[in-house]
Amino acid sequence: MNTRIHLTNAFTVITLLSLNTHNAFAGGTEKSRYSSNTPASHNHGAHDHSSHHSSAHTSAHSGADAPIGVMGDHMHGAGEWMFSLRQIKMEMSGNKIGSNNASDTEILSIANTNAIMPPNLRVVPQHMEMDMTMLGVMYAPNADLTFMAMTGYVQKTMRLTTYNMMGMRIGNFETESEGFGDTTISALFRGQMTATSQIHYALGLSLPTGDIEEQDTVLTPMNTRIAARLPYAMQTGSGSYDFKPAITFNKHFENYSFGGQISAVVRLNDNESDYRLGDIFTVQSWISKGISPTVSASLRLKGTSEEKIDGRDTLIDKPIQSADPNFYGGQRLNLGIGLNLAPKSGPLAQKRLDFELVGPIYEKLNGPQMSQDWSLIIGFKTGF
Ligand SMILES: [Cu+2]
């Protein structure tokens, strides 16, 4: 609850900031600097994007950048390196079946297929928090090829309620997992480009560096506490090699830019616990507008379709929805509101500090499944 309020506050602050920044930059020395720089930076911008030496994150115009939540949105010029750090905080609360909210009582009447007993689900997830720290490196050996590697550290906490056989509430408990997530290595290939637009193609491979055997203590319907392997959603990795292709389109106008990306995650093999997570298909597009020489704001719409889990880990057998491979996947539509800062001077000169709030505007889940709340992404990028 508290964190939700924090997120709401952060959202308000960012909205106010983005509404006020234009005015803030409209006065005094900032204004004259902006005016005198405008023709130069436009020339620079046109030059940047028509040549093969563009680098979105270090270039002078922040209006040209995709929201921080988009991975592999840009390529680099020959010989360029980039380092990025993202902190992602995501929360989920409550449950849905399809696009309708599901109460605990409804969930308790659903058959438990994870073990012979008990006949119905008996443990209901209430709240989940995920904190991810993601580290990325990009390097372009030449103008038509950029390599990208990304890995992360994941912390997950879930709060749940256990009911006994009669449907009486026994109590709440919390499970936690943490560790390294999976690691993606990709190659980005430059496609068609004009003076203001470009397309690039990505071929990525996700390596199973995350864990699929995390366990913790759970409260059972018999009112005992035992150690158990945590459900699929609480593991830090997929356990499989995943193919991650993407096509990205970027178009730059004088003071704003537009982009789109189609991407997929295709699981290539069953993991060591005899299952594979569902394939994911994503379509997203964004628009970002410069509101000062150093600040841009963005809006993003992202549609995701994810399949159910195929197979089953026989050690994940508790009477809870998240232990059932059928209660995974579905369709989601998310809205992202972002702010990109690219200071020209000071300690952050030529670095990038980006924020994005991402919230669900539509969910149709193979449920019962937990529903997303707003999440916050903070990112830092620098060339070297
Ligand atoms: Cu980069």
Residues whose N, C-alpha, C, O or C-beta is under 5 A from the ligand:
A	BS01	CU	M82 M138
